[in-house]
Amino acid sequence: MELTTGGYFVDWTMQPLTSNYVIVILPGKNAASIQSLADLAKPGVKITVADKNVPVGTATIAAIGNLAKSTYNQDWNISMMKIMVIYANSEPCVATKVALGDVDAVVVYESTCTASPAGNYTAITIPKTDN
């Protein structure tokens, strides 16, 4: 932060080098027929997320809150919070739950999905403005 606020760079020369937003991944078979982010709050959908004390868990909670404000509503947010199960303190453990078919959806970093073999997951992106 000191490098940017301290005047060490010309503002227009700074560019992001990388990003890794959170997305929702579903098992390849998608037995719950989830087609959109709205479907995640349907009764009976099983969602697992990482603990809020790890970066992906913090990003997940923030993205869901942002989606509730920008696109959905507080009822959607409350439904999501009720059905989400906190599983683990690491993102790979969360991804494993959906890969095994134990849950209908998980929230992970987009790099997890892009690094997996084709067909393992179906992804639903979360808008960058909500990430």
C-alpha positions as CSV (number, residue, x, y, z in Angstrom):
1,M,0.0,0.0,0.0
2,E,2.8,2.4,0.8
3,L,4.2,2.0,-2.7
4,T,0.9,3.3,-4.2
5,T,0.0,5.9,-1.7
6,G,3.6,7.1,-1.3
7,G,3.9,8.4,-4.9
8,Y,6.3,5.7,-6.1
9,F,4.3,4.9,-9.2
10,V,2.5,6.9,-11.8
11,D,-1.2,6.1,-11.3
12,W,-1.9,5.1,-14.9
13,T,1.0,2.7,-15.1
14,M,-0.3,0.3,-12.4
15,Q,-2.1,-2.8,-13.7
16,P,-3.4,-5.9,-11.9
17,L,-1.1,-8.9,-12.5
18,T,-3.6,-11.6,-11.6
19,S,-6.9,-12.3,-10.1
20,N,-8.6,-15.3,-8.5
21,Y,-12.3,-14.7,-7.9
22,V,-14.7,-17.1,-6.2
23,I,-17.1,-19.1,-8.3
24,V,-19.7,-21.8,-7.7
25,I,-18.8,-25.3,-8.9
26,L,-21.3,-28.1,-9.3
27,P,-20.6,-31.8,-9.9
28,G,-20.5,-32.7,-13.5
29,K,-23.8,-34.6,-13.3
30,N,-25.6,-31.7,-11.5
31,A,-28.3,-33.8,-9.9
32,A,-29.9,-30.7,-8.2
33,S,-30.4,-29.1,-11.6
34,I,-28.8,-25.9,-10.5
35,Q,-28.8,-23.4,-13.4
36,S,-28.2,-20.1,-11.8
37,L,-27.1,-18.5,-8.5
38,A,-30.8,-18.0,-7.6
39,D,-31.1,-21.9,-7.6
40,L,-28.6,-22.2,-4.8
41,A,-31.2,-21.0,-2.3
42,K,-33.8,-23.7,-3.3
43,P,-34.9,-26.0,-0.5
44,G,-32.9,-29.2,-0.4
45,V,-29.8,-27.9,-2.1
46,K,-26.7,-28.9,-0.2
47,I,-23.8,-26.3,-0.3
48,T,-20.5,-26.5,1.4
49,V,-18.1,-23.5,1.9
50,A,-14.8,-23.0,3.6
51,D,-14.6,-21.5,7.1
52,K,-14.8,-17.7,7.3
53,N,-11.3,-17.7,8.9
54,V,-9.6,-18.7,5.7
55,P,-9.4,-16.4,2.6
56,V,-11.8,-18.3,0.4
57,G,-14.3,-18.5,3.2
58,T,-14.1,-14.8,3.8
59,A,-14.4,-14.1,0.0
60,T,-17.4,-16.4,-0.2
61,I,-19.4,-14.7,2.6
62,A,-18.6,-11.3,1.1
63,A,-19.7,-12.4,-2.4
64,I,-23.0,-13.8,-1.1
65,G,-23.7,-10.6,0.9
66,N,-22.9,-8.5,-2.2
67,L,-25.2,-10.7,-4.4
68,A,-28.0,-10.2,-1.9
69,K,-27.6,-6.5,-2.1
70,S,-27.1,-6.1,-5.9
71,T,-29.2,-8.9,-7.5
72,Y,-31.2,-10.9,-5.1
73,N,-32.5,-9.9,-1.7
74,Q,-32.2,-10.4,2.0
75,D,-34.5,-13.5,1.9
76,W,-32.1,-15.1,-0.6
77,N,-29.2,-14.2,1.7
78,I,-30.9,-15.7,4.7
79,S,-31.7,-18.9,2.8
80,M,-28.1,-19.2,1.7
81,M,-26.8,-18.8,5.2
82,K,-29.2,-21.4,6.5
83,I,-28.3,-24.1,4.0
84,M,-24.6,-23.6,3.7
85,V,-22.5,-26.1,5.7
86,I,-19.1,-25.0,6.8
87,Y,-16.8,-27.9,6.0
88,A,-13.2,-27.2,6.3
89,N,-10.3,-24.8,6.7
90,S,-9.0,-25.3,3.2
91,E,-10.3,-24.8,-0.3
92,P,-9.2,-28.2,-1.6
93,C,-11.2,-30.0,1.0
94,V,-14.3,-28.1,0.0
95,A,-13.7,-28.9,-3.7
96,T,-13.4,-32.5,-2.9
97,K,-16.9,-32.6,-1.4
98,V,-18.4,-31.6,-4.7
99,A,-16.1,-33.9,-6.7
100,L,-17.2,-36.8,-4.6
101,G,-20.9,-35.8,-5.1
102,D,-21.4,-35.3,-1.4
103,V,-22.9,-31.9,-2.0
104,D,-24.7,-30.0,-4.8
105,A,-22.5,-27.0,-4.9
106,V,-19.4,-25.4,-3.4
107,V,-17.7,-22.0,-3.6
108,V,-14.0,-22.1,-4.5
109,Y,-11.5,-20.0,-6.4
110,E,-11.9,-20.0,-10.1
111,S,-8.4,-21.5,-10.5
112,T,-9.6,-24.7,-8.9
113,C,-12.2,-25.2,-11.7
114,T,-9.9,-24.2,-14.5
115,A,-7.1,-26.5,-13.2
116,S,-9.4,-29.6,-13.1
117,P,-9.9,-32.0,-16.0
118,A,-12.8,-31.1,-18.4
119,G,-16.1,-32.5,-17.3
120,N,-15.3,-32.7,-13.6
121,Y,-17.2,-29.6,-12.7
122,T,-19.8,-27.2,-14.1
123,A,-19.1,-23.6,-13.0
124,I,-21.4,-20.7,-12.3
125,T,-19.6,-17.4,-12.2
126,I,-20.2,-14.7,-9.7
127,P,-20.1,-11.3,-11.3
128,K,-16.8,-9.5,-10.7
129,T,-18.6,-6.6,-9.2
130,D,-20.0,-8.8,-6.4
131,N,-16.7,-10.6,-5.9
